Amino acid sequence: MVDKSQIDDIKRNLNIIDIAGEHLNLRRSGNSYFALCPFHQEKTPSFSVNEELQIFHCFGCGESGDVITLFEKLNNLDFNDAILELAQRAHIKIDTKNSNYKGSNNKEILRINKAVEDFFYKNLNNNKGAIEYLKKRNINAQSIKDFSIGYSESNDHITKKLLLKNLTKEKLISYGLSTMRDNKIRDKFRNRIMFPIKNIKGDTIGFIGRVIKDDVKPKYLNSPETEVFKKSEVLYGINIAKKEILQKDFVIITEGNIDVIQANQVGIKNIVGIQGTALSQNHIDTIKRYTNKVYFALDMDSAGYKALQRSIEITEKNDLISKVISLDDCKDIDEFIRKYGKSKFIDKIINAEEFITFSIKYEIKNTDIEKYEGKIDVIKKLLPLINMATNEIKRSYYISEISKNLDIPFETIKDFQKKGKGKTNIKLQKKIKIPSSEIYFLYLILESKKLRDIGTRSIKPEYMRGSNTKKIYNYLLETDFKGENINKIKEVIFKNINKEYIEKDNNIEEMTKDLNTIIKIINNTYIKKEILKLKKELSSENNSSDILEKIKILSSNYI
């Protein structure tokens, strides 16, 4: 075991804000920093990082802890591996030989992958054909270095060398470096330009091998899935892109590794590749740590367009802003940059279209809309995009864009959409039992935009004690206070509110004072309730220090 004093030294030498800032888009608010929680889906930031206390807490899902816990969770490490990595950052030496402190089996895979990467990289200069190919693809020396591009020969050198280091055949095959061919164990990658695949920390988790001559099949050969390499989690170039994504506040998603490299060469570094796989929830979970804006730059043939639609469905479910970069007559970023150059590609990024606008133009381009049947066909094709919108505001906006482009009345398309999907209404009770302060809160934020802005910044739905007020407040936030049930909600609130509140003929100043008082009541009631629950856990839980840290965070948010 590592001494507790060493663990304390690690904590003292690190700043939790630096660790969180590598993965999250932090915004300062008072004494804390806030971001969207990386551990659960949410639309309003509830993940708090306190620099003074060096702790984090999510008011949505309850995750909390110190800098070590945060590093573990963000990087999917066990405690041992987290301590070893953080000790290096803190310049604290840990003697692993004289203790039982060992990293996981993943460490061996990553160490071997790095050694193989270094061998491929050094070997590149020994092959003129590989160098000529990279020059032909306009990949310069700096990119070769930045992306550790190398070359694999056909002499089974990797397999032979690793077998001499007492690695078993089974391990080499499971690590994705060797394969059985003609009853012999051979190198998996032979006569290929090698592109290492790295995780968010820069560890080499796998490889992409590309042949020099296009008549050799397969053209691309990827590492198989291993303990450290999962295709649905890989974003090529994320280790280089993450800081730039935070700064630019958007990410460009493309397909291939060459596209990522070409963009980097012209100074566009907030770009990642999904390597020919479908965009997954794992990809989105990583992206959301850095931004909520996604720009797609994919091949827009019919297959590419369908892939874009599937990707948009995932970004919509996660309430991300999605745009599409048009590449005109080019099939990918690589071709576009080589043909038109950096400045025109930057123009394309600046003029990226909202996905609904792009989709309308795409469908119109491929349909004869001079005929009424053609317009109906376009609407039918666009219905799935309307229906995947997460709230009524988005749906209405999408319908208005279609209406404008097809010259069909908004209500006609709206009725058509409802017939295809059916209405979705929230159920409201005529008489609801909820705390009077929460009813008055809802009344005030429905009365004025100024009051609404104050209220929604301060109170989250989970602060509400009444199940109906929570449901109504959630609905108001999701629909941006413009949902089809808004009048019904106002009617219910009016029937339940204490009439003395609305008979006083309050002016906006008085109403603002009332709202601030109610915010204090709702906020502090929620905090007291949460602290009480935590105090009950103290007697039964062993991790009392974590619970005390949670209580400290909650206490600091009293108004």
C-alpha positions as a Python dict, from the first residue, in 0.01 Angstrom:
ca = {
    (1, 'M'): (0, 0, 0),
    (2, 'V'): (108, 359, -61),
    (3, 'D'): (154, 570, 252),
    (4, 'K'): (-133, 801, 333),
    (5, 'S'): (123, 1082, 360),
    (6, 'Q'): (216, 1029, -7),
    (7, 'I'): (-148, 1039, -110),
    (8, 'D'): (-187, 1364, 85),
    (9, 'D'): (125, 1500, -89),
    (10, 'I'): (-27, 1417, -428),
    (11, 'K'): (-346, 1605, -337),
    (12, 'R'): (-150, 1907, -213),
    (13, 'N'): (58, 1926, -531),
    (14, 'L'): (-236, 1910, -772),
    (15, 'N'): (-524, 2148, -843),
    (16, 'I'): (-862, 1984, -906),
    (17, 'I'): (-950, 2272, -1141),
    (18, 'D'): (-659, 2175, -1371),
    (19, 'I'): (-769, 1809, -1377),
    (20, 'A'): (-1135, 1897, -1438),
    (21, 'G'): (-1042, 2160, -1697),
    (22, 'E'): (-868, 1899, -1914),
    (23, 'H'): (-1201, 1726, -1967),
    (24, 'L'): (-1479, 1977, -1894),
    (25, 'N'): (-1590, 2319, -2015),
    (26, 'L'): (-1581, 2493, -1676),
    (27, 'R'): (-1759, 2823, -1607),
    (28, 'R'): (-1700, 3017, -1285),
    (29, 'S'): (-2001, 3099, -1067),
    (30, 'G'): (-1934, 3245, -723),
    (31, 'N'): (-1678, 3038, -534),
    (32, 'S'): (-1717, 2733, -758),
    (33, 'Y'): (-1684, 2627, -1121),
    (34, 'F'): (-1973, 2457, -1300),
    (35, 'A'): (-2001, 2228, -1605),
    (36, 'L'): (-2233, 1970, -1755),
    (37, 'C'): (-2187, 1652, -1553),
    (38, 'P'): (-1968, 1393, -1733),
    (39, 'F'): (-2134, 1110, -1539),
    (40, 'H'): (-2500, 1158, -1634),
    (41, 'Q'): (-2702, 1330, -1906),
    (42, 'E'): (-2826, 1680, -1826),
    (43, 'K'): (-2910, 2006, -1998),
    (44, 'T'): (-2832, 2252, -1716),
    (45, 'P'): (-2484, 2242, -1557),
    (46, 'S'): (-2506, 2097, -1207),
    (47, 'F'): (-2151, 1962, -1175),
    (48, 'S'): (-1966, 2180, -922),
    (49, 'V'): (-1588, 2197, -866),
    (50, 'N'): (-1468, 2389, -561),
    (51, 'E'): (-1107, 2508, -584),
    (52, 'E'): (-1081, 2614, -219),
    (53, 'L'): (-1200, 2278, -85),
    (54, 'Q'): (-1043, 2079, -375),
    (55, 'I'): (-1358, 1869, -416),
    (56, 'F'): (-1633, 1813, -674),
    (57, 'H'): (-2003, 1739, -643),
    (58, 'C'): (-2286, 1689, -891),
    (59, 'F'): (-2619, 1817, -762),
    (60, 'G'): (-2793, 1608, -1027),
    (61, 'C'): (-2657, 1255, -984),
    (62, 'G'): (-2476, 1290, -650),
    (63, 'E'): (-2126, 1194, -768),
    (64, 'S'): (-1861, 1361, -552),
    (65, 'G'): (-1508, 1330, -421),
    (66, 'D'): (-1156, 1471, -435),
    (67, 'V'): (-902, 1517, -713),
    (68, 'I'): (-804, 1147, -711),
    (69, 'T'): (-1165, 1029, -735),
    (70, 'L'): (-1231, 1273, -1020),
    (71, 'F'): (-923, 1158, -1213),
    (72, 'E'): (-1025, 793, -1165),
    (73, 'K'): (-1376, 850, -1297),
    (74, 'L'): (-1288, 1079, -1586),
    (75, 'N'): (-1021, 842, -1716),
    (76, 'N'): (-1191, 512, -1625),
    (77, 'L'): (-899, 402, -1404),
    (78, 'D'): (-882, 204, -1085),
    (79, 'F'): (-740, 369, -773),
    (80, 'N'): (-393, 217, -816),
    (81, 'D'): (-350, 337, -1175),
    (82, 'A'): (-486, 681, -1088),
    (83, 'I'): (-238, 721, -802),
    (84, 'L'): (56, 616, -1022),
    (85, 'E'): (-35, 867, -1294),
    (86, 'L'): (-113, 1151, -1056),
    (87, 'A'): (210, 1088, -864),
    (88, 'Q'): (402, 1145, -1188),
    (89, 'R'): (219, 1471, -1246),
    (90, 'A'): (284, 1582, -889),
    (91, 'H'): (654, 1481, -918),
    (92, 'I'): (620, 1241, -626),
    (93, 'K'): (810, 914, -647),
    (94, 'I'): (625, 599, -542),
    (95, 'D'): (827, 284, -483),
    (96, 'T'): (621, 14, -655),
    (97, 'K'): (888, -256, -615),
    (98, 'N'): (871, -265, -237),
    (99, 'S'): (494, -255, -215),
    (100, 'N'): (193, -444, -338),
    (101, 'Y'): (102, -143, -543),
    (102, 'K'): (66, -252, -907),
    (103, 'G'): (-127, -121, -1201),
    (104, 'S'): (-386, -315, -1398),
    (105, 'N'): (-315, -548, -1691),
    (106, 'N'): (-401, -259, -1923),
    (107, 'K'): (-67, -102, -1833),
    (108, 'E'): (117, -386, -2007),
    (109, 'I'): (-85, -349, -2326),
    (110, 'L'): (-27, 26, -2335),
    (111, 'R'): (345, -13, -2265),
    (112, 'I'): (387, -269, -2545),
    (113, 'N'): (178, -62, -2788),
    (114, 'K'): (404, 238, -2720),
    (115, 'A'): (717, 30, -2788),
    (116, 'V'): (564, -99, -3114),
    (117, 'E'): (465, 254, -3213),
    (118, 'D'): (823, 373, -3158),
    (119, 'F'): (956, 86, -3372),
    (120, 'F'): (716, 166, -3658),
    (121, 'Y'): (803, 538, -3635),
    (122, 'K'): (1180, 477, -3656),
    (123, 'N'): (1125, 225, -3935),
    (124, 'L'): (943, 473, -4161),
    (125, 'N'): (1262, 633, -4292),
    (126, 'N'): (1383, 290, -4411),
    (127, 'N'): (1106, 263, -4669),
    (128, 'K'): (1118, 500, -4965),
    (129, 'G'): (780, 384, -5092),
    (130, 'A'): (611, 482, -4766),
    (131, 'I'): (781, 824, -4763),
    (132, 'E'): (679, 887, -5125),
    (133, 'Y'): (319, 787, -5050),
    (134, 'L'): (297, 1032, -4758),
    (135, 'K'): (442, 1310, -4975),
    (136, 'K'): (186, 1227, -5243),
    (137, 'R'): (-89, 1261, -4982),
    (138, 'N'): (61, 1596, -4878),
    (139, 'I'): (145, 1478, -4525),
    (140, 'N'): (445, 1674, -4403),
    (141, 'A'): (727, 1592, -4159),
    (142, 'Q'): (562, 1777, -3869),
    (143, 'S'): (244, 1572, -3906),
    (144, 'I'): (447, 1250, -3921),
    (145, 'K'): (595, 1352, -3586),
    (146, 'D'): (273, 1485, -3427),
    (147, 'F'): (73, 1173, -3520),
    (148, 'S'): (367, 928, -3480),
    (149, 'I'): (316, 784, -3829),
    (150, 'G'): (533, 479, -3902),
    (151, 'Y'): (576, 177, -4125),
    (152, 'S'): (543, -200, -4071),
    (153, 'E'): (758, -441, -4271),
    (154, 'S'): (681, -799, -4372),
    (155, 'N'): (953, -975, -4171),
    (156, 'D'): (747, -1052, -3857),
    (157, 'H'): (994, -848, -3655),
    (158, 'I'): (735, -734, -3398),
    (159, 'T'): (618, -1087, -3318),
    (160, 'K'): (972, -1228, -3297),
    (161, 'K'): (1096, -945, -3076),
    (162, 'L'): (804, -964, -2833),
    (163, 'L'): (823, -1344, -2806),
    (164, 'L'): (1183, -1302, -2697),
    (165, 'K'): (1057, -1078, -2416),
    (166, 'N'): (861, -1375, -2276),
    (167, 'L'): (521, -1263, -2402),
    (168, 'T'): (302, -1559, -2494),
    (169, 'K'): (149, -1613, -2838),
    (170, 'E'): (-196, -1587, -2681),
    (171, 'K'): (-114, -1244, -2540),
    (172, 'L'): (26, -1113, -2868),
    (173, 'I'): (-289, -1222, -3050),
    (174, 'S'): (-522, -1081, -2780),
    (175, 'Y'): (-330, -751, -2787),
    (176, 'G'): (-398, -729, -3162),
    (177, 'L'): (-33, -727, -3270),
    (178, 'S'): (-2, -1081, -3410),
    (179, 'T'): (-219, -1331, -3591),
    (180, 'M'): (-209, -1698, -3688),
    (181, 'R'): (-145, -1758, -4058),
    (182, 'D'): (-47, -2094, -4218),
    (183, 'N'): (-20, -2243, -3868),
    (184, 'K'): (243, -1982, -3778),
    (185, 'I'): (222, -1674, -3559),
    (186, 'R'): (292, -1369, -3776),
    (187, 'D'): (277, -990, -3750),
    (188, 'K'): (-78, -866, -3800),
    (189, 'F'): (39, -550, -3981),
    (190, 'R'): (267, -613, -4280),
    (191, 'N'): (386, -365, -4545),
    (192, 'R'): (159, -88, -4422),
    (193, 'I'): (186, 277, -4323),
    (194, 'M'): (96, 277, -3953),
    (195, 'F'): (-121, 536, -3779),
    (196, 'P'): (-130, 490, -3399),
    (197, 'I'): (-472, 536, -3237),
    (198, 'K'): (-452, 720, -2906),
    (199, 'N'): (-695, 771, -2621),
    (200, 'I'): (-778, 1103, -2462),
    (201, 'K'): (-463, 1091, -2247),
    (202, 'G'): (-234, 1014, -2542),
    (203, 'D'): (-182, 643, -2467),
    (204, 'T'): (-149, 425, -2777),
    (205, 'I'): (-446, 187, -2771),
    (206, 'G'): (-437, 48, -3126),
    (207, 'F'): (-329, 100, -3487),
    (208, 'I'): (-459, 170, -3837),
    (209, 'G'): (-253, 15, -4117),
    (210, 'R'): (-285, 157, -4470),
    (211, 'V'): (-139, -12, -4779),
    (212, 'I'): (77, 191, -5017),
    (213, 'K'): (-71, 39, -5333),
    (214, 'D'): (-449, 63, -5366),
    (215, 'D'): (-478, -272, -5543),
    (216, 'V'): (-384, -454, -5220),
    (217, 'K'): (-683, -554, -5007),
    (218, 'P'): (-793, -466, -4751),
    (219, 'K'): (-687, -106, -4805),
    (220, 'Y'): (-718, -31, -4432),
    (221, 'L'): (-657, -277, -4149),
    (222, 'N'): (-748, -180, -3793),
    (223, 'S'): (-652, -334, -3461),
    (224, 'P'): (-915, -573, -3329),
    (225, 'E'): (-1097, -475, -3011),
    (226, 'T'): (-887, -532, -2699),
    (227, 'E'): (-908, -447, -2331),
    (228, 'V'): (-799, -91, -2414),
    (229, 'F'): (-934, -45, -2768),
    (230, 'K'): (-1311, -20, -2823),
    (231, 'K'): (-1416, 109, -3166),
    (232, 'S'): (-1735, 269, -3032),
    (233, 'E'): (-1524, 482, -2794),
    (234, 'V'): (-1241, 590, -3027),
    (235, 'L'): (-1218, 947, -3155),
    (236, 'Y'): (-904, 969, -3367),
    (237, 'G'): (-699, 1274, -3272),
    (238, 'I'): (-889, 1353, -2950),
    (239, 'N'): (-563, 1373, -2754),
    (240, 'I'): (-452, 1662, -2978),
    (241, 'A'): (-796, 1817, -3027),
    (242, 'K'): (-931, 1837, -2670),
    (243, 'K'): (-775, 2172, -2569),
    (244, 'E'): (-866, 2334, -2900),
    (245, 'I'): (-1225, 2207, -2870),
    (246, 'L'): (-1252, 2373, -2530),
    (247, 'Q'): (-1115, 2701, -2667),
    (248, 'K'): (-1321, 2706, -2989),
    (249, 'D'): (-1629, 2557, -2817),
    (250, 'F'): (-1714, 2325, -3107),
    (251, 'V'): (-1583, 2002, -3252),
    (252, 'I'): (-1561, 1895, -3617),
    (253, 'I'): (-1644, 1529, -3671),
    (254, 'T'): (-1508, 1364, -3982),
    (255, 'E'): (-1459, 1005, -4088),
    (256, 'G'): (-1095, 927, -4165),
    (257, 'N'): (-761, 979, -3999),
    (258, 'I'): (-614, 1150, -4309),
    (259, 'D'): (-891, 1413, -4288),
    (260, 'V'): (-792, 1486, -3927),
    (261, 'I'): (-424, 1513, -4021),
    (262, 'Q'): (-486, 1744, -4319),
    (263, 'A'): (-701, 1976, -4106),
    (264, 'N'): (-431, 1988, -3838),
    (265, 'Q'): (-171, 2081, -4100),
    (266, 'V'): (-363, 2399, -4185),
    (267, 'G'): (-411, 2489, -3817),
    (268, 'I'): (-760, 2346, -3760),
    (269, 'K'): (-707, 2124, -3458),
    (270, 'N'): (-1056, 2096, -3303),
    (271, 'I'): (-1130, 1792, -3520),
    (272, 'V'): (-1169, 1419, -3455),
    (273, 'G'): (-1234, 1111, -3669),
    (274, 'I'): (-1486, 833, -3603),
    (275, 'Q'): (-1295, 588, -3823),
    (276, 'G'): (-1582, 467, -4038),
    (277, 'T'): (-1794, 358, -3740),
    (278, 'A'): (-2132, 502, -3647),
    (279, 'L'): (-2134, 788, -3398),
    (280, 'S'): (-2209, 630, -3060),
    (281, 'Q'): (-2326, 742, -2719),
    (282, 'N'): (-1971, 676, -2595),
    (283, 'H'): (-1841, 928, -2850),
    (284, 'I'): (-2102, 1181, -2739),
    (285, 'D'): (-2019, 1131, -2370),
    (286, 'T'): (-1657, 1224, -2449),
    (287, 'I'): (-1751, 1522, -2668),
    (288, 'K'): (-1990, 1665, -2406),
    (289, 'R'): (-1701, 1709, -2165),
    (290, 'Y'): (-1565, 1981, -2395),
    (291, 'T'): (-1851, 2132, -2594),
    (292, 'N'): (-2220, 2107, -2685),
    (293, 'K'): (-2164, 2203, -3050),
    (294, 'V'): (-2092, 1941, -3319),
    (295, 'Y'): (-2004, 2019, -3682),
    (296, 'F'): (-2021, 1724, -3921),
    (297, 'A'): (-1794, 1706, -4227),
    (298, 'L'): (-1874, 1372, -4391),
    (299, 'D'): (-1901, 1229, -4741),
    (300, 'M'): (-2252, 1325, -4852),
    (301, 'D'): (-2334, 1041, -5088),
    (302, 'S'): (-2658, 858, -5006),
    (303, 'A'): (-2484, 630, -4753),
    (304, 'G'): (-2307, 927, -4595),
    (305, 'Y'): (-2634, 1121, -4567),
    (306, 'K'): (-2801, 828, -4392),
    (307, 'A'): (-2503, 807, -4154),
    (308, 'L'): (-2543, 1179, -4085),
    (309, 'Q'): (-2911, 1130, -3999),
    (310, 'R'): (-2825, 850, -3754),
    (311, 'S'): (-2560, 1073, -3598),
    (312, 'I'): (-2801, 1366, -3571),
    (313, 'E'): (-3049, 1143, -3389),
    (314, 'I'): (-2788, 1084, -3117),
    (315, 'T'): (-2686, 1452, -3093),
    (316, 'E'): (-3053, 1553, -3071),
    (317, 'K'): (-3121, 1308, -2788),
    (318, 'N'): (-2829, 1463, -2603),
    (319, 'D'): (-2953, 1817, -2676),
    (320, 'L'): (-2638, 1914, -2868),
    (321, 'I'): (-2625, 2182, -3138),
    (322, 'S'): (-2555, 2016, -3474),
    (323, 'K'): (-2432, 2177, -3794),
    (324, 'V'): (-2311, 2044, -4129),
    (325, 'I'): (-2004, 2161, -4321),
    (326, 'S'): (-2069, 2136, -4695),
    (327, 'L'): (-1773, 2000, -4893),
    (328, 'D'): (-1928, 2080, -5233),
    (329, 'D'): (-1791, 1844, -5499),
    (330, 'C'): (-1533, 1682, -5268),
    (331, 'K'): (-1584, 1352, -5091),
    (332, 'D'): (-1386, 1444, -4777),
    (333, 'I'): (-1184, 1713, -4596),
    (334, 'D'): (-855, 1578, -4732),
    (335, 'E'): (-968, 1629, -5092),
    (336, 'F'): (-1127, 1968, -5019),
    (337, 'I'): (-817, 2118, -4851),
    (338, 'R'): (-583, 1987, -5121),
    (339, 'K'): (-813, 2121, -5394),
    (340, 'Y'): (-929, 2455, -5248),
    (341, 'G'): (-692, 2532, -4958),
    (342, 'K'): (-717, 2647, -4598),
    (343, 'S'): (-907, 2976, -4638),
    (344, 'K'): (-1196, 2821, -4831),
    (345, 'F'): (-1224, 2542, -4576),
    (346, 'I'): (-1240, 2800, -4295),
    (347, 'D'): (-1517, 2977, -4490),
    (348, 'K'): (-1704, 2648, -4504),
    (349, 'I'): (-1671, 2609, -4126),
    (350, 'I'): (-1792, 2965, -4062),
    (351, 'N'): (-2090, 2909, -4294),
    (352, 'A'): (-2178, 2563, -4162),
    (353, 'E'): (-2554, 2512, -4184),
    (354, 'E'): (-2791, 2389, -3919),
    (355, 'F'): (-2859, 2028, -3997),
    (356, 'I'): (-3230, 2091, -4072),
    (357, 'T'): (-3138, 2357, -4334),
    (358, 'F'): (-2880, 2125, -4489),
    (359, 'S'): (-3128, 1834, -4492),
    (360, 'I'): (-3401, 2041, -4659),
    (361, 'K'): (-3161, 2149, -4935),
    (362, 'Y'): (-3035, 1792, -4977),
    (363, 'E'): (-3386, 1647, -5015),
    (364, 'I'): (-3502, 1928, -5247),
    (365, 'K'): (-3193, 1880, -5464),
    (366, 'N'): (-3279, 1512, -5507),
    (367, 'T'): (-3657, 1556, -5558),
    (368, 'D'): (-3877, 1724, -5819),
    (369, 'I'): (-4066, 1975, -5603),
    (370, 'E'): (-4236, 2142, -5899),
    (371, 'K'): (-4503, 1879, -5847),
    (372, 'Y'): (-4716, 1863, -5533),
    (373, 'E'): (-4629, 1495, -5489),
    (374, 'G'): (-4261, 1589, -5476),
    (375, 'K'): (-4321, 1833, -5190),
    (376, 'I'): (-4513, 1568, -4996),
    (377, 'D'): (-4228, 1325, -5055),
    (378, 'V'): (-3977, 1577, -4912),
    (379, 'I'): (-4193, 1636, -4603),
    (380, 'K'): (-4223, 1261, -4545),
    (381, 'K'): (-3847, 1223, -4564),
    (382, 'L'): (-3794, 1512, -4322),
    (383, 'L'): (-4057, 1397, -4067),
    (384, 'P'): (-3807, 1180, -3873),
    (385, 'L'): (-3588, 1489, -3824),
    (386, 'I'): (-3884, 1688, -3692),
    (387, 'N'): (-3991, 1409, -3459),
    (388, 'M'): (-3646, 1359, -3309),
    (389, 'A'): (-3642, 1721, -3181),
    (390, 'T'): (-3632, 1723, -2802),
    (391, 'N'): (-3879, 2007, -2745),
    (392, 'E'): (-4164, 2197, -2904),
    (393, 'I'): (-3953, 2504, -2984),
    (394, 'K'): (-3715, 2300, -3200),
    (395, 'R'): (-4002, 2117, -3370),
    (396, 'S'): (-4173, 2446, -3456),
    (397, 'Y'): (-3849, 2593, -3589),
    (398, 'Y'): (-3784, 2287, -3808),
    (399, 'I'): (-4138, 2301, -3944),
    (400, 'S'): (-4108, 2676, -4016),
    (401, 'E'): (-3787, 2613, -4215),
    (402, 'I'): (-3956, 2341, -4420),
    (403, 'S'): (-4261, 2566, -4470),
    (404, 'K'): (-4040, 2851, -4597),
    (405, 'N'): (-3845, 2635, -4841),
    (406, 'L'): (-4141, 2439, -4981),
    (407, 'D'): (-4390, 2728, -4976),
    (408, 'I'): (-4641, 2522, -4779),
    (409, 'P'): (-4830, 2674, -4480),
    (410, 'F'): (-4682, 2603, -4137),
    (411, 'E'): (-5009, 2461, -3998),
    (412, 'T'): (-5043, 2220, -4290),
    (413, 'I'): (-4702, 2067, -4216),
    (414, 'K'): (-4774, 2075, -3841),
    (415, 'D'): (-5097, 1878, -3891),
    (416, 'F'): (-4916, 1637, -4119),
    (417, 'Q'): (-4648, 1584, -3853),
    (418, 'K'): (-4904, 1525, -3577),
    (419, 'K'): (-5086, 1264, -3784),
    (420, 'G'): (-4756, 1086, -3833),
    (421, 'K'): (-4652, 1097, -3471),
    (422, 'G'): (-4953, 1177, -3254),
    (423, 'K'): (-4980, 1443, -2988),
    (424, 'T'): (-4786, 1424, -2668),
    (425, 'N'): (-4943, 1610, -2378),
    (426, 'I'): (-4847, 1624, -2015),
    (427, 'K'): (-5128, 1540, -1775),
    (428, 'L'): (-5221, 1816, -1532),
    (429, 'Q'): (-5440, 1780, -1227),
    (430, 'K'): (-5705, 2047, -1169),
    (431, 'K'): (-5623, 2065, -799),
    (432, 'I'): (-5266, 1992, -702),
    (433, 'K'): (-5110, 1957, -358),
    (434, 'I'): (-4776, 2133, -371),
    (435, 'P'): (-4588, 2378, -148),
    (436, 'S'): (-4726, 2732, -186),
    (437, 'S'): (-4378, 2881, -237),
    (438, 'E'): (-4327, 2659, -542),
    (439, 'I'): (-4666, 2759, -688),
    (440, 'Y'): (-4580, 3127, -645),
    (441, 'F'): (-4237, 3065, -799),
    (442, 'L'): (-4402, 2916, -1110),
    (443, 'Y'): (-4654, 3202, -1122),
    (444, 'L'): (-4380, 3467, -1114),
    (445, 'I'): (-4155, 3311, -1380),
    (446, 'L'): (-4459, 3282, -1608),
    (447, 'E'): (-4544, 3650, -1558),
    (448, 'S'): (-4221, 3814, -1674),
    (449, 'K'): (-3913, 3727, -1882),
    (450, 'K'): (-3694, 3918, -1635),
    (451, 'L'): (-3829, 3709, -1348),
    (452, 'R'): (-3801, 3394, -1558),
    (453, 'D'): (-3430, 3458, -1621),
    (454, 'I'): (-3364, 3514, -1249),
    (455, 'G'): (-3563, 3209, -1145),
    (456, 'T'): (-3428, 2958, -1397),
    (457, 'R'): (-3068, 3058, -1323),
    (458, 'S'): (-3117, 2989, -953),
    (459, 'I'): (-3354, 2692, -920),
    (460, 'K'): (-3313, 2347, -1075),
    (461, 'P'): (-3611, 2110, -1115),
    (462, 'E'): (-3473, 1868, -854),
    (463, 'Y'): (-3502, 2146, -592),
    (464, 'M'): (-3881, 2118, -613),
    (465, 'R'): (-4049, 1915, -338),
    (466, 'G'): (-4380, 1867, -517),
    (467, 'S'): (-4387, 1604, -790),
    (468, 'N'): (-4629, 1813, -1000),
    (469, 'T'): (-4432, 2136, -966),
    (470, 'K'): (-4122, 1945, -1068),
    (471, 'K'): (-4302, 1802, -1372),
    (472, 'I'): (-4439, 2144, -1472),
    (473, 'Y'): (-4104, 2319, -1423),
    (474, 'N'): (-3927, 2053, -1631),
    (475, 'Y'): (-4183, 2100, -1907),
    (476, 'L'): (-4141, 2480, -1904),
    (477, 'L'): (-3762, 2450, -1931),
    (478, 'E'): (-3774, 2187, -2206),
    (479, 'T'): (-4017, 2392, -2418),
    (480, 'D'): (-3853, 2727, -2338),
    (481, 'F'): (-4187, 2840, -2189),
    (482, 'K'): (-4361, 2812, -2527),
    (483, 'G'): (-4509, 2461, -2524),
    (484, 'E'): (-4859, 2385, -2646),
    (485, 'N'): (-4976, 2330, -2283),
    (486, 'I'): (-4862, 2671, -2158),
    (487, 'N'): (-5211, 2818, -2125),
    (488, 'K'): (-5337, 2509, -1945),
    (489, 'I'): (-5046, 2537, -1701),
    (490, 'K'): (-5121, 2905, -1632),
    (491, 'E'): (-5483, 2815, -1564),
    (492, 'V'): (-5388, 2543, -1314),
    (493, 'I'): (-5134, 2768, -1138),
    (494, 'F'): (-5389, 3050, -1113),
    (495, 'K'): (-5646, 2816, -954),
    (496, 'N'): (-5400, 2693, -694),
    (497, 'I'): (-5222, 3013, -596),
    (498, 'N'): (-5309, 3215, -286),
    (499, 'K'): (-5516, 3497, -436),
    (500, 'E'): (-5362, 3761, -207),
    (501, 'Y'): (-5043, 3728, -413),
    (502, 'I'): (-5210, 3831, -737),
    (503, 'E'): (-5455, 4082, -595),
    (504, 'K'): (-5179, 4310, -459),
    (505, 'D'): (-5116, 4470, -799),
    (506, 'N'): (-4744, 4415, -751),
    (507, 'N'): (-4499, 4609, -966),
    (508, 'I'): (-4188, 4441, -1110),
    (509, 'E'): (-3961, 4558, -827),
    (510, 'E'): (-4188, 4408, -561),
    (511, 'M'): (-4228, 4088, -761),
    (512, 'T'): (-3848, 4063, -796),
    (513, 'K'): (-3810, 4094, -419),
    (514, 'D'): (-4072, 3823, -371),
    (515, 'L'): (-3897, 3597, -621),
    (516, 'N'): (-3559, 3635, -449),
    (517, 'T'): (-3721, 3545, -117),
    (518, 'I'): (-3885, 3237, -268),
    (519, 'I'): (-3559, 3131, -435),
    (520, 'K'): (-3391, 3146, -94),
    (521, 'I'): (-3668, 2935, 62),
    (522, 'I'): (-3665, 2667, -212),
    (523, 'N'): (-3284, 2655, -233),
    (524, 'N'): (-3224, 2634, 141),
    (525, 'T'): (-3506, 2382, 195),
    (526, 'Y'): (-3350, 2154, -67),
    (527, 'I'): (-3002, 2187, 88),
    (528, 'K'): (-3129, 2116, 440),
    (529, 'K'): (-3309, 1806, 316),
    (530, 'E'): (-2998, 1677, 135),
    (531, 'I'): (-2771, 1745, 435),
    (532, 'L'): (-3014, 1563, 663),
    (533, 'K'): (-3002, 1258, 436),
    (534, 'L'): (-2622, 1264, 436),
    (535, 'K'): (-2603, 1294, 814),
    (536, 'K'): (-2819, 982, 845),
    (537, 'E'): (-2569, 799, 623),
    (538, 'L'): (-2274, 899, 843),
    (539, 'S'): (-2346, 638, 1107),
    (540, 'S'): (-2388, 352, 862),
    (541, 'E'): (-2124, 432, 598),
    (542, 'N'): (-1748, 377, 621),
    (543, 'N'): (-1657, 655, 376),
    (544, 'S'): (-1743, 931, 624),
    (545, 'S'): (-1483, 1168, 473),
    (546, 'D'): (-1664, 1165, 136),
    (547, 'I'): (-1996, 1235, 306),
    (548, 'L'): (-1847, 1522, 505),
    (549, 'E'): (-1708, 1667, 182),
    (550, 'K'): (-2056, 1654, 26),
    (551, 'I'): (-2200, 1830, 330),
    (552, 'K'): (-1933, 2102, 300),
    (553, 'I'): (-2024, 2162, -65),
    (554, 'L'): (-2395, 2175, 10),
    (555, 'S'): (-2343, 2408, 306),
    (556, 'S'): (-2142, 2649, 89),
    (557, 'N'): (-2451, 2692, -134),
    (558, 'Y'): (-2679, 2830, 139),
    (559, 'I'): (-2822, 3166, 40),
}
